Amino acid sequence: MKPESTEVAIQLTSIAEYSKTAAALAELKAKYQGVLFDVTTKEGMAVAIKGRAELRGYRVALEKLRVEIKAPALKRTQEIDSEARRITAELLVLEEPIDDQIKADERRKQAEIEAKAKAEADRIAAEESARKAAEEAVLKAQRAEIERQQQELAERKRQQDAIEAEARRKIEQEQREAREKIEAEQRAARLEREEADRQARLEQQARDDVARQKREAEEARIKAEQAAEAKRLREAEEKLAQERRVVEEQARREREAEEARQREIRRIENARLDGRTMLIAFRDQFGAIEEFQPVVISINKYLAALKKVAA
């Protein structure tokens, strides 16, 4: 029976030191698994306490054994970790100055790229400001011309109003003189009064009709000129607004195209910088491996060529 138990234990665990406990485990399962103890009785309680003590003894012994067999391995692990930390610290002392130099140069290159991008952005902004100033000057001149034309139109209207007032004054003077003449003739020739009055009324009506027709025609002409002038001014303003919108849209498109071009330039430059950084990292990490020597040689040639171009 003993050998069979040992063979089963070996199959149950890969830790040789645990084989005794593992061998007993099958017997303990058969003895205690699923067993209900009548702990309400003195005898049942005694059996339960005895079973617990037996199982606890195996468990405590196993824990003690685990600590004992693990102690050398734990000590070895601690020594491995400590020595690795020491060597790593010494390696970092050698690596970090080189890494600082590489990163400093990378920061310098990035600063140069950003400075070039800022200078280009400042130039574009200056050109945009100058273009807007020139455009504003043109718009200001056009507004001044429109204002001058409006003033000329107002002056012509004022002069026309004065001409109409003078014409009305002359007509009224003529009417007054005509009435005075008629009255004188009426006093001199009372017998011919009715005929003279009728004739005078006819003549006066004819003159009034002529004067009214002239006045209405002149007023119609002035209104037509004013309407035509107002229409021309509106059309000029609409044309000016349309041209301004076209100029602004063209400027916006050009600005957006330039911004897109600058973004693409920065993207390509960043990609090139990342590629060079990856090549350097590959060379530094795998350069000592013989299998990668052809690749490392090509990388060194490429980096050397870049330095010549930069110089």
C-alpha positions as protocol buffer text, in pm:
chain_id: "A"
residue {
  index: 1
  type: MET
  ca { x: 0 y: 0 z: 0 }
}
residue {
  index: 2
  type: LYS
  ca { x: 281 y: 248 z: 74 }
}
residue {
  index: 3
  type: PRO
  ca { x: 448 y: 230 z: -267 }
}
residue {
  index: 4
  type: GLU
  ca { x: 116 y: 280 z: -446 }
}
residue {
  index: 5
  type: SER
  ca { x: 48 y: 592 z: -239 }
}
residue {
  index: 6
  type: THR
  ca { x: 392 y: 732 z: -319 }
}
residue {
  index: 7
  type: GLU
  ca { x: 341 y: 673 z: -694 }
}
residue {
  index: 8
  type: VAL
  ca { x: 5 y: 856 z: -680 }
}
residue {
  index: 9
  type: ALA
  ca { x: 163 y: 1145 z: -489 }
}
residue {
  index: 10
  type: ILE
  ca { x: 438 y: 1184 z: -751 }
}
residue {
  index: 11
  type: GLN
  ca { x: 174 y: 1207 z: -1015 }
}
residue {
  index: 12
  type: LEU
  ca { x: -22 y: 1465 z: -810 }
}
residue {
  index: 13
  type: THR
  ca { x: 262 y: 1721 z: -759 }
}
residue {
  index: 14
  type: SER
  ca { x: 575 y: 1835 z: -938 }
}
residue {
  index: 15
  type: ILE
  ca { x: 739 y: 1948 z: -608 }
}
residue {
  index: 16
  type: ALA
  ca { x: 927 y: 1652 z: -466 }
}
residue {
  index: 17
  type: GLU
  ca { x: 929 y: 1796 z: -113 }
}
residue {
  index: 18
  type: TYR
  ca { x: 548 y: 1804 z: -117 }
}
residue {
  index: 19
  type: SER
  ca { x: 510 y: 1437 z: -219 }
}
residue {
  index: 20
  type: LYS
  ca { x: 445 y: 1310 z: 133 }
}
residue {
  index: 21
  type: THR
  ca { x: 163 y: 1556 z: 196 }
}
residue {
  index: 22
  type: ALA
  ca { x: 27 y: 1502 z: -156 }
}
residue {
  index: 23
  type: ALA
  ca { x: 26 y: 1124 z: -96 }
}
residue {
  index: 24
  type: ALA
  ca { x: -171 y: 1170 z: 223 }
}
residue {
  index: 25
  type: LEU
  ca { x: -418 y: 1403 z: 52 }
}
residue {
  index: 26
  type: ALA
  ca { x: -604 y: 1124 z: -126 }
}
residue {
  index: 27
  type: GLU
  ca { x: -653 y: 936 z: 201 }
}
residue {
  index: 28
  type: LEU
  ca { x: -762 y: 1254 z: 377 }
}
residue {
  index: 29
  type: LYS
  ca { x: -1019 y: 1324 z: 105 }
}
residue {
  index: 30
  type: ALA
  ca { x: -1160 y: 976 z: 138 }
}
residue {
  index: 31
  type: LYS
  ca { x: -1167 y: 1017 z: 514 }
}
residue {
  index: 32
  type: TYR
  ca { x: -1307 y: 1365 z: 555 }
}
residue {
  index: 33
  type: GLN
  ca { x: -1457 y: 1500 z: 231 }
}
residue {
  index: 34
  type: GLY
  ca { x: -1835 y: 1545 z: 261 }
}
residue {
  index: 35
  type: VAL
  ca { x: -1844 y: 1402 z: 615 }
}
residue {
  index: 36
  type: LEU
  ca { x: -2102 y: 1551 z: 852 }
}
residue {
  index: 37
  type: PHE
  ca { x: -1999 y: 1537 z: 1218 }
}
residue {
  index: 38
  type: ASP
  ca { x: -2256 y: 1527 z: 1494 }
}
residue {
  index: 39
  type: VAL
  ca { x: -2100 y: 1815 z: 1686 }
}
residue {
  index: 40
  type: THR
  ca { x: -2406 y: 1834 z: 1907 }
}
residue {
  index: 41
  type: THR
  ca { x: -2276 y: 1533 z: 2097 }
}
residue {
  index: 42
  type: LYS
  ca { x: -1958 y: 1505 z: 2297 }
}
residue {
  index: 43
  type: GLU
  ca { x: -1830 y: 1211 z: 2099 }
}
residue {
  index: 44
  type: GLY
  ca { x: -1908 y: 1377 z: 1762 }
}
residue {
  index: 45
  type: MET
  ca { x: -1741 y: 1701 z: 1869 }
}
residue {
  index: 46
  type: ALA
  ca { x: -1430 y: 1509 z: 1978 }
}
residue {
  index: 47
  type: VAL
  ca { x: -1409 y: 1332 z: 1642 }
}
residue {
  index: 48
  type: ALA
  ca { x: -1449 y: 1666 z: 1454 }
}
residue {
  index: 49
  type: ILE
  ca { x: -1180 y: 1833 z: 1664 }
}
residue {
  index: 50
  type: LYS
  ca { x: -947 y: 1541 z: 1608 }
}
residue {
  index: 51
  type: GLY
  ca { x: -1007 y: 1552 z: 1231 }
}
residue {
  index: 52
  type: ARG
  ca { x: -948 y: 1926 z: 1220 }
}
residue {
  index: 53
  type: ALA
  ca { x: -628 y: 1886 z: 1419 }
}
residue {
  index: 54
  type: GLU
  ca { x: -504 y: 1619 z: 1182 }
}
residue {
  index: 55
  type: LEU
  ca { x: -573 y: 1832 z: 873 }
}
residue {
  index: 56
  type: ARG
  ca { x: -427 y: 2141 z: 1041 }
}
residue {
  index: 57
  type: GLY
  ca { x: -113 y: 1946 z: 1122 }
}
residue {
  index: 58
  type: TYR
  ca { x: -62 y: 1858 z: 755 }
}
residue {
  index: 59
  type: ARG
  ca { x: -131 y: 2220 z: 653 }
}
residue {
  index: 60
  type: VAL
  ca { x: 106 y: 2374 z: 909 }
}
residue {
  index: 61
  type: ALA
  ca { x: 377 y: 2125 z: 820 }
}
residue {
  index: 62
  type: LEU
  ca { x: 331 y: 2204 z: 451 }
}
residue {
  index: 63
  type: GLU
  ca { x: 360 y: 2579 z: 514 }
}
residue {
  index: 64
  type: LYS
  ca { x: 674 y: 2527 z: 721 }
}
residue {
  index: 65
  type: LEU
  ca { x: 822 y: 2312 z: 449 }
}
residue {
  index: 66
  type: ARG
  ca { x: 730 y: 2571 z: 184 }
}
residue {
  index: 67
  type: VAL
  ca { x: 913 y: 2844 z: 374 }
}
residue {
  index: 68
  type: GLU
  ca { x: 1217 y: 2623 z: 422 }
}
residue {
  index: 69
  type: ILE
  ca { x: 1255 y: 2514 z: 61 }
}
residue {
  index: 70
  type: LYS
  ca { x: 1175 y: 2863 z: -72 }
}
residue {
  index: 71
  type: ALA
  ca { x: 1427 y: 3046 z: 146 }
}
residue {
  index: 72
  type: PRO
  ca { x: 1734 y: 2970 z: -72 }
}
residue {
  index: 73
  type: ALA
  ca { x: 1544 y: 3054 z: -389 }
}
residue {
  index: 74
  type: LEU
  ca { x: 1413 y: 3376 z: -234 }
}
residue {
  index: 75
  type: LYS
  ca { x: 1762 y: 3474 z: -128 }
}
residue {
  index: 76
  type: ARG
  ca { x: 1889 y: 3398 z: -479 }
}
residue {
  index: 77
  type: THR
  ca { x: 1609 y: 3605 z: -630 }
}
residue {
  index: 78
  type: GLN
  ca { x: 1692 y: 3898 z: -405 }
}
residue {
  index: 79
  type: GLU
  ca { x: 2060 y: 3872 z: -498 }
}
residue {
  index: 80
  type: ILE
  ca { x: 1965 y: 3860 z: -870 }
}
residue {
  index: 81
  type: ASP
  ca { x: 1745 y: 4167 z: -839 }
}
residue {
  index: 82
  type: SER
  ca { x: 2001 y: 4361 z: -633 }
}
residue {
  index: 83
  type: GLU
  ca { x: 2287 y: 4285 z: -870 }
}
residue {
  index: 84
  type: ALA
  ca { x: 2067 y: 4371 z: -1172 }
}
residue {
  index: 85
  type: ARG
  ca { x: 1980 y: 4706 z: -1013 }
}
residue {
  index: 86
  type: ARG
  ca { x: 2349 y: 4778 z: -945 }
}
residue {
  index: 87
  type: ILE
  ca { x: 2457 y: 4694 z: -1301 }
}
residue {
  index: 88
  type: THR
  ca { x: 2161 y: 4885 z: -1443 }
}
residue {
  index: 89
  type: ALA
  ca { x: 2260 y: 5193 z: -1242 }
}
residue {
  index: 90
  type: GLU
  ca { x: 2618 y: 5174 z: -1379 }
}
residue {
  index: 91
  type: LEU
  ca { x: 2486 y: 5127 z: -1733 }
}
residue {
  index: 92
  type: LEU
  ca { x: 2261 y: 5431 z: -1689 }
}
residue {
  index: 93
  type: VAL
  ca { x: 2561 y: 5637 z: -1581 }
}
residue {
  index: 94
  type: LEU
  ca { x: 2715 y: 5557 z: -1922 }
}
residue {
  index: 95
  type: GLU
  ca { x: 2391 y: 5572 z: -2122 }
}
residue {
  index: 96
  type: GLU
  ca { x: 2225 y: 5886 z: -1987 }
}
residue {
  index: 97
  type: PRO
  ca { x: 2495 y: 6139 z: -2100 }
}
residue {
  index: 98
  type: ILE
  ca { x: 2470 y: 5997 z: -2454 }
}
residue {
  index: 99
  type: ASP
  ca { x: 2091 y: 6003 z: -2433 }
}
residue {
  index: 100
  type: ASP
  ca { x: 2103 y: 6365 z: -2311 }
}
residue {
  index: 101
  type: GLN
  ca { x: 2321 y: 6462 z: -2609 }
}
residue {
  index: 102
  type: ILE
  ca { x: 2084 y: 6291 z: -2853 }
}
residue {
  index: 103
  type: LYS
  ca { x: 1776 y: 6447 z: -2697 }
}
residue {
  index: 104
  type: ALA
  ca { x: 1942 y: 6791 z: -2685 }
}
residue {
  index: 105
  type: ASP
  ca { x: 2014 y: 6771 z: -3058 }
}
residue {
  index: 106
  type: GLU
  ca { x: 1660 y: 6651 z: -3124 }
}
residue {
  index: 107
  type: ARG
  ca { x: 1525 y: 6947 z: -2922 }
}
residue {
  index: 108
  type: ARG
  ca { x: 1753 y: 7182 z: -3117 }
}
residue {
  index: 109
  type: LYS
  ca { x: 1626 y: 7047 z: -3450 }
}
residue {
  index: 110
  type: GLN
  ca { x: 1266 y: 7070 z: -3332 }
}
residue {
  index: 111
  type: ALA
  ca { x: 1326 y: 7429 z: -3217 }
}
residue {
  index: 112
  type: GLU
  ca { x: 1469 y: 7515 z: -3562 }
}
residue {
  index: 113
  type: ILE
  ca { x: 1165 y: 7361 z: -3732 }
}
residue {
  index: 114
  type: GLU
  ca { x: 928 y: 7552 z: -3504 }
}
residue {
  index: 115
  type: ALA
  ca { x: 1122 y: 7877 z: -3559 }
}
residue {
  index: 116
  type: LYS
  ca { x: 1101 y: 7832 z: -3938 }
}
residue {
  index: 117
  type: ALA
  ca { x: 728 y: 7758 z: -3913 }
}
residue {
  index: 118
  type: LYS
  ca { x: 674 y: 8067 z: -3696 }
}
residue {
  index: 119
  type: ALA
  ca { x: 874 y: 8287 z: -3932 }
}
residue {
  index: 120
  type: GLU
  ca { x: 669 y: 8161 z: -4227 }
}
residue {
  index: 121
  type: ALA
  ca { x: 346 y: 8219 z: -4034 }
}
residue {
  index: 122
  type: ASP
  ca { x: 460 y: 8575 z: -3946 }
}
residue {
  index: 123
  type: ARG
  ca { x: 543 y: 8641 z: -4311 }
}
residue {
  index: 124
  type: ILE
  ca { x: 201 y: 8519 z: -4425 }
}
residue {
  index: 125
  type: ALA
  ca { x: 34 y: 8732 z: -4156 }
}
residue {
  index: 126
  type: ALA
  ca { x: 231 y: 9040 z: -4267 }
}
residue {
  index: 127
  type: GLU
  ca { x: 136 y: 8982 z: -4632 }
}
residue {
  index: 128
  type: GLU
  ca { x: -227 y: 8933 z: -4531 }
}
residue {
  index: 129
  type: SER
  ca { x: -219 y: 9258 z: -4329 }
}
residue {
  index: 130
  type: ALA
  ca { x: -66 y: 9448 z: -4622 }
}
residue {
  index: 131
  type: ARG
  ca { x: -322 y: 9303 z: -4862 }
}
residue {
  index: 132
  type: LYS
  ca { x: -608 y: 9402 z: -4633 }
}
residue {
  index: 133
  type: ALA
  ca { x: -464 y: 9754 z: -4594 }
}
residue {
  index: 134
  type: ALA
  ca { x: -441 y: 9792 z: -4976 }
}
residue {
  index: 135
  type: GLU
  ca { x: -792 y: 9657 z: -5018 }
}
residue {
  index: 136
  type: GLU
  ca { x: -922 y: 9896 z: -4750 }
}
residue {
  index: 137
  type: ALA
  ca { x: -753 y: 10187 z: -4926 }
}
residue {
  index: 138
  type: VAL
  ca { x: -928 y: 10094 z: -5253 }
}
residue {
  index: 139
  type: LEU
  ca { x: -1262 y: 10063 z: -5073 }
}
residue {
  index: 140
  type: LYS
  ca { x: -1205 y: 10397 z: -4901 }
}
residue {
  index: 141
  type: ALA
  ca { x: -1134 y: 10567 z: -5237 }
}
residue {
  index: 142
  type: GLN
  ca { x: -1445 y: 10410 z: -5389 }
}
residue {
  index: 143
  type: ARG
  ca { x: -1660 y: 10525 z: -5096 }
}
residue {
  index: 144
  type: ALA
  ca { x: -1516 y: 10876 z: -5130 }
}
residue {
  index: 145
  type: GLU
  ca { x: -1606 y: 10875 z: -5500 }
}
residue {
  index: 146
  type: ILE
  ca { x: -1961 y: 10763 z: -5425 }
}
residue {
  index: 147
  type: GLU
  ca { x: -1996 y: 11037 z: -5161 }
}
residue {
  index: 148
  type: ARG
  ca { x: -1866 y: 11297 z: -5408 }
}
residue {
  index: 149
  type: GLN
  ca { x: -2118 y: 11184 z: -5669 }
}
residue {
  index: 150
  type: GLN
  ca { x: -2398 y: 11201 z: -5413 }
}
residue {
  index: 151
  type: GLN
  ca { x: -2291 y: 11556 z: -5321 }
}
residue {
  index: 152
  type: GLU
  ca { x: -2288 y: 11654 z: -5690 }
}
residue {
  index: 153
  type: LEU
  ca { x: -2637 y: 11509 z: -5731 }
}
residue {
  index: 154
  type: ALA
  ca { x: -2759 y: 11703 z: -5425 }
}
residue {
  index: 155
  type: GLU
  ca { x: -2604 y: 12023 z: -5562 }
}
residue {
  index: 156
  type: ARG
  ca { x: -2770 y: 11974 z: -5901 }
}
residue {
  index: 157
  type: LYS
  ca { x: -3103 y: 11917 z: -5725 }
}
residue {
  index: 158
  type: ARG
  ca { x: -3054 y: 12235 z: -5521 }
}
residue {
  index: 159
  type: GLN
  ca { x: -2977 y: 12431 z: -5835 }
}
residue {
  index: 160
  type: GLN
  ca { x: -3277 y: 12281 z: -6013 }
}
residue {
  index: 161
  type: ASP
  ca { x: -3500 y: 12373 z: -5718 }
}
residue {
  index: 162
  type: ALA
  ca { x: -3369 y: 12730 z: -5739 }
}
residue {
  index: 163
  type: ILE
  ca { x: -3443 y: 12739 z: -6115 }
}
residue {
  index: 164
  type: GLU
  ca { x: -3795 y: 12611 z: -6056 }
}
residue {
  index: 165
  type: ALA
  ca { x: -3852 y: 12870 z: -5782 }
}
residue {
  index: 166
  type: GLU
  ca { x: -3732 y: 13145 z: -6013 }
}
residue {
  index: 167
  type: ALA
  ca { x: -3957 y: 13016 z: -6290 }
}
residue {
  index: 168
  type: ARG
  ca { x: -4255 y: 13013 z: -6056 }
}
residue {
  index: 169
  type: ARG
  ca { x: -4169 y: 13365 z: -5939 }
}
residue {
  index: 170
  type: LYS
  ca { x: -4154 y: 13491 z: -6299 }
}
residue {
  index: 171
  type: ILE
  ca { x: -4484 y: 13322 z: -6381 }
}
residue {
  index: 172
  type: GLU
  ca { x: -4645 y: 13476 z: -6076 }
}
residue {
  index: 173
  type: GLN
  ca { x: -4498 y: 13816 z: -6173 }
}
residue {
  index: 174
  type: GLU
  ca { x: -4633 y: 13779 z: -6522 }
}
residue {
  index: 175
  type: GLN
  ca { x: -4971 y: 13675 z: -6383 }
}
residue {
  index: 176
  type: ARG
  ca { x: -4974 y: 13974 z: -6149 }
}
residue {
  index: 177
  type: GLU
  ca { x: -4878 y: 14214 z: -6428 }
}
residue {
  index: 178
  type: ALA
  ca { x: -5139 y: 14060 z: -6651 }
}
residue {
  index: 179
  type: ARG
  ca { x: -5405 y: 14105 z: -6386 }
}
residue {
  index: 180
  type: GLU
  ca { x: -5302 y: 14468 z: -6334 }
}
residue {
  index: 181
  type: LYS
  ca { x: -5313 y: 14527 z: -6708 }
}
residue {
  index: 182
  type: ILE
  ca { x: -5656 y: 14369 z: -6732 }
}
residue {
  index: 183
  type: GLU
  ca { x: -5781 y: 14582 z: -6443 }
}
residue {
  index: 184
  type: ALA
  ca { x: -5644 y: 14897 z: -6612 }
}
residue {
  index: 185
  type: GLU
  ca { x: -5807 y: 14806 z: -6936 }
}
residue {
  index: 186
  type: GLN
  ca { x: -6130 y: 14731 z: -6752 }
}
residue {
  index: 187
  type: ARG
  ca { x: -6124 y: 15075 z: -6589 }
}
residue {
  index: 188
  type: ALA
  ca { x: -6046 y: 15243 z: -6924 }
}
residue {
  index: 189
  type: ALA
  ca { x: -6298 y: 15048 z: -7126 }
}
residue {
  index: 190
  type: ARG
  ca { x: -6583 y: 14941 z: -6898 }
}
residue {
  index: 191
  type: LEU
  ca { x: -6807 y: 14877 z: -7199 }
}
residue {
  index: 192
  type: GLU
  ca { x: -6566 y: 14617 z: -7331 }
}
residue {
  index: 193
  type: ARG
  ca { x: -6513 y: 14464 z: -6989 }
}
residue {
  index: 194
  type: GLU
  ca { x: -6694 y: 14139 z: -7040 }
}
residue {
  index: 195
  type: GLU
  ca { x: -6523 y: 14067 z: -7368 }
}
residue {
  index: 196
  type: ALA
  ca { x: -6190 y: 14178 z: -7232 }
}
residue {
  index: 197
  type: ASP
  ca { x: -6243 y: 13969 z: -6921 }
}
residue {
  index: 198
  type: ARG
  ca { x: -6334 y: 13665 z: -7121 }
}
residue {
  index: 199
  type: GLN
  ca { x: -6040 y: 13714 z: -7350 }
}
residue {
  index: 200
  type: ALA
  ca { x: -5811 y: 13772 z: -7057 }
}
residue {
  index: 201
  type: ARG
  ca { x: -5937 y: 13462 z: -6882 }
}
residue {
  index: 202
  type: LEU
  ca { x: -5879 y: 13256 z: -7195 }
}
residue {
  index: 203
  type: GLU
  ca { x: -5533 y: 13396 z: -7238 }
}
residue {
  index: 204
  type: GLN
  ca { x: -5456 y: 13350 z: -6870 }
}
residue {
  index: 205
  type: GLN
  ca { x: -5579 y: 12993 z: -6875 }
}
residue {
  index: 206
  type: ALA
  ca { x: -5366 y: 12921 z: -7178 }
}
residue {
  index: 207
  type: ARG
  ca { x: -5061 y: 13069 z: -7010 }
}
residue {
  index: 208
  type: ASP
  ca { x: -5137 y: 12877 z: -6695 }
}
residue {
  index: 209
  type: ASP
  ca { x: -5170 y: 12558 z: -6891 }
}
residue {
  index: 210
  type: VAL
  ca { x: -4840 y: 12620 z: -7066 }
}
residue {
  index: 211
  type: ALA
  ca { x: -4667 y: 12712 z: -6741 }
}
residue {
  index: 212
  type: ARG
  ca { x: -4815 y: 12411 z: -6566 }
}
residue {
  index: 213
  type: GLN
  ca { x: -4712 y: 12182 z: -6849 }
}
residue {
  index: 214
  type: LYS
  ca { x: -4360 y: 12324 z: -6844 }
}
residue {
  index: 215
  type: ARG
  ca { x: -4342 y: 12287 z: -6467 }
}
residue {
  index: 216
  type: GLU
  ca { x: -4474 y: 11933 z: -6473 }
}
residue {
  index: 217
  type: ALA
  ca { x: -4239 y: 11838 z: -6754 }
}
residue {
  index: 218
  type: GLU
  ca { x: -3942 y: 11985 z: -6570 }
}
residue {
  index: 219
  type: GLU
  ca { x: -4039 y: 11811 z: -6246 }
}
residue {
  index: 220
  type: ALA
  ca { x: -4080 y: 11483 z: -6432 }
}
residue {
  index: 221
  type: ARG
  ca { x: -3737 y: 11528 z: -6592 }
}
residue {
  index: 222
  type: ILE
  ca { x: -3574 y: 11602 z: -6256 }
}
residue {
  index: 223
  type: LYS
  ca { x: -3739 y: 11303 z: -6093 }
}
residue {
  index: 224
  type: ALA
  ca { x: -3629 y: 11081 z: -6381 }
}
residue {
  index: 225
  type: GLU
  ca { x: -3270 y: 11204 z: -6347 }
}
residue {
  index: 226
  type: GLN
  ca { x: -3277 y: 11155 z: -5972 }
}
residue {
  index: 227
  type: ALA
  ca { x: -3417 y: 10802 z: -6010 }
}
residue {
  index: 228
  type: ALA
  ca { x: -3156 y: 10716 z: -6275 }
}
residue {
  index: 229
  type: GLU
  ca { x: -2876 y: 10858 z: -6059 }
}
residue {
  index: 230
  type: ALA
  ca { x: -2999 y: 10669 z: -5749 }
}
residue {
  index: 231
  type: LYS
  ca { x: -3019 y: 10348 z: -5953 }
}
residue {
  index: 232
  type: ARG
  ca { x: -2666 y: 10400 z: -6083 }
}
residue {
  index: 233
  type: LEU
  ca { x: -2537 y: 10456 z: -5728 }
}
residue {
  index: 234
  type: ARG
  ca { x: -2715 y: 10142 z: -5603 }
}
residue {
  index: 235
  type: GLU
  ca { x: -2570 y: 9938 z: -5889 }
}
residue {
  index: 236
  type: ALA
  ca { x: -2222 y: 10078 z: -5816 }
}
residue {
  index: 237
  type: GLU
  ca { x: -2252 y: 9989 z: -5447 }
}
residue {
  index: 238
  type: GLU
  ca { x: -2378 y: 9639 z: -5529 }
}
residue {
  index: 239
  type: LYS
  ca { x: -2092 y: 9589 z: -5776 }
}
residue {
  index: 240
  type: LEU
  ca { x: -1843 y: 9711 z: -5518 }
}
residue {
  index: 241
  type: ALA
  ca { x: -1985 y: 9475 z: -5253 }
}
residue {
  index: 242
  type: GLN
  ca { x: -1974 y: 9182 z: -5500 }
}
residue {
  index: 243
  type: GLU
  ca { x: -1612 y: 9258 z: -5591 }
}
residue {
  index: 244
  type: ARG
  ca { x: -1522 y: 9281 z: -5221 }
}
residue {
  index: 245
  type: ARG
  ca { x: -1684 y: 8943 z: -5153 }
}
residue {
  index: 246
  type: VAL
  ca { x: -1495 y: 8788 z: -5447 }
}
residue {
  index: 247
  type: VAL
  ca { x: -1165 y: 8932 z: -5319 }
}
residue {
  index: 248
  type: GLU
  ca { x: -1232 y: 8811 z: -4962 }
}
residue {
  index: 249
  type: GLU
  ca { x: -1327 y: 8460 z: -5084 }
}
residue {
  index: 250
  type: GLN
  ca { x: -1014 y: 8437 z: -5300 }
}
residue {
  index: 251
  type: ALA
  ca { x: -801 y: 8553 z: -5006 }
}
residue {
  index: 252
  type: ARG
  ca { x: -965 y: 8298 z: -4777 }
}
residue {
  index: 253
  type: ARG
  ca { x: -899 y: 8015 z: -5026 }
}
residue {
  index: 254
  type: GLU
  ca { x: -539 y: 8119 z: -5071 }
}
residue {
  index: 255
  type: ARG
  ca { x: -492 y: 8142 z: -4694 }
}
residue {
  index: 256
  type: GLU
  ca { x: -645 y: 7798 z: -4637 }
}
residue {
  index: 257
  type: ALA
  ca { x: -432 y: 7648 z: -4917 }
}
residue {
  index: 258
  type: GLU
  ca { x: -116 y: 7798 z: -4766 }
}
residue {
  index: 259
  type: GLU
  ca { x: -206 y: 7671 z: -4418 }
}
residue {
  index: 260
  type: ALA
  ca { x: -265 y: 7320 z: -4559 }
}
residue {
  index: 261
  type: ARG
  ca { x: 72 y: 7334 z: -4739 }
}
residue {
  index: 262
  type: GLN
  ca { x: 249 y: 7438 z: -4417 }
}
residue {
  index: 263
  type: ARG
  ca { x: 80 y: 7157 z: -4223 }
}
residue {
  index: 264
  type: GLU
  ca { x: 195 y: 6905 z: -4487 }
}
residue {
  index: 265
  type: ILE
  ca { x: 552 y: 7041 z: -4471 }
}
residue {
  index: 266
  type: ARG
  ca { x: 552 y: 7004 z: -4092 }
}
residue {
  index: 267
  type: ARG
  ca { x: 404 y: 6653 z: -4114 }
}
residue {
  index: 268
  type: ILE
  ca { x: 670 y: 6539 z: -4365 }
}
residue {
  index: 269
  type: GLU
  ca { x: 950 y: 6693 z: -4159 }
}
residue {
  index: 270
  type: ASN
  ca { x: 823 y: 6525 z: -3840 }
}
residue {
  index: 271
  type: ALA
  ca { x: 797 y: 6191 z: -4024 }
}
residue {
  index: 272
  type: ARG
  ca { x: 1156 y: 6228 z: -4147 }
}
residue {
  index: 273
  type: LEU
  ca { x: 1274 y: 6316 z: -3796 }
}
residue {
  index: 274
  type: ASP
  ca { x: 1089 y: 6015 z: -3652 }
}
residue {
  index: 275
  type: GLY
  ca { x: 1241 y: 5790 z: -3920 }
}
residue {
  index: 276
  type: ARG
  ca { x: 1595 y: 5909 z: -3844 }
}
residue {
  index: 277
  type: THR
  ca { x: 1532 y: 5864 z: -3471 }
}
residue {
  index: 278
  type: MET
  ca { x: 1410 y: 5508 z: -3530 }
}
residue {
  index: 279
  type: LEU
  ca { x: 1716 y: 5430 z: -3746 }
}
residue {
  index: 280
  type: ILE
  ca { x: 1949 y: 5561 z: -3474 }
}
residue {
  index: 281
  type: ALA
  ca { x: 1763 y: 5361 z: -3209 }
}
residue {
  index: 282
  type: PHE
  ca { x: 1781 y: 5045 z: -3424 }
}
residue {
  index: 283
  type: ARG
  ca { x: 2155 y: 5092 z: -3483 }
}
residue {
  index: 284
  type: ASP
  ca { x: 2224 y: 5158 z: -3113 }
}
residue {
  index: 285
  type: GLN
  ca { x: 2015 y: 4863 z: -2994 }
}
residue {
  index: 286
  type: PHE
  ca { x: 2100 y: 4597 z: -3255 }
}
residue {
  index: 287
  type: GLY
  ca { x: 2432 y: 4722 z: -3394 }
}
residue {
  index: 288
  type: ALA
  ca { x: 2630 y: 4458 z: -3210 }
}
residue {
  index: 289
  type: ILE
  ca { x: 2430 y: 4172 z: -3362 }
}
residue {
  index: 290
  type: GLU
  ca { x: 2613 y: 4025 z: -3660 }
}
residue {
  index: 291
  type: GLU
  ca { x: 2293 y: 3938 z: -3844 }
}
residue {
  index: 292
  type: PHE
  ca { x: 2202 y: 4310 z: -3864 }
}
residue {
  index: 293
  type: GLN
  ca { x: 2547 y: 4440 z: -3964 }
}
residue {
  index: 294
  type: PRO
  ca { x: 2447 y: 4505 z: -4332 }
}
residue {
  index: 295
  type: VAL
  ca { x: 2146 y: 4703 z: -4216 }
}
residue {
  index: 296
  type: VAL
  ca { x: 2354 y: 4897 z: -3961 }
}
residue {
  index: 297
  type: ILE
  ca { x: 2617 y: 4980 z: -4228 }
}
residue {
  index: 298
  type: SER
  ca { x: 2343 y: 5113 z: -4457 }
}
residue {
  index: 299
  type: ILE
  ca { x: 2201 y: 5320 z: -4171 }
}
residue {
  index: 300
  type: ASN
  ca { x: 2543 y: 5470 z: -4092 }
}
residue {
  index: 301
  type: LYS
  ca { x: 2597 y: 5558 z: -4459 }
}
residue {
  index: 302
  type: TYR
  ca { x: 2256 y: 5720 z: -4475 }
}
residue {
  index: 303
  type: LEU
  ca { x: 2313 y: 5921 z: -4153 }
}
residue {
  index: 304
  type: ALA
  ca { x: 2657 y: 6031 z: -4275 }
}
residue {
  index: 305
  type: ALA
  ca { x: 2504 y: 6148 z: -4603 }
}
residue {
  index: 306
  type: LEU
  ca { x: 2247 y: 6347 z: -4406 }
}
residue {
  index: 307
  type: LYS
  ca { x: 2522 y: 6516 z: -4204 }
}
residue {
  index: 308
  type: LYS
  ca { x: 2704 y: 6614 z: -4526 }
}
residue {
  index: 309
  type: VAL
  ca { x: 2384 y: 6763 z: -4667 }
}
residue {
  index: 310
  type: ALA
  ca { x: 2316 y: 6950 z: -4341 }
}
residue {
  index: 311
  type: ALA
  ca { x: 2674 y: 7085 z: -4340 }
}
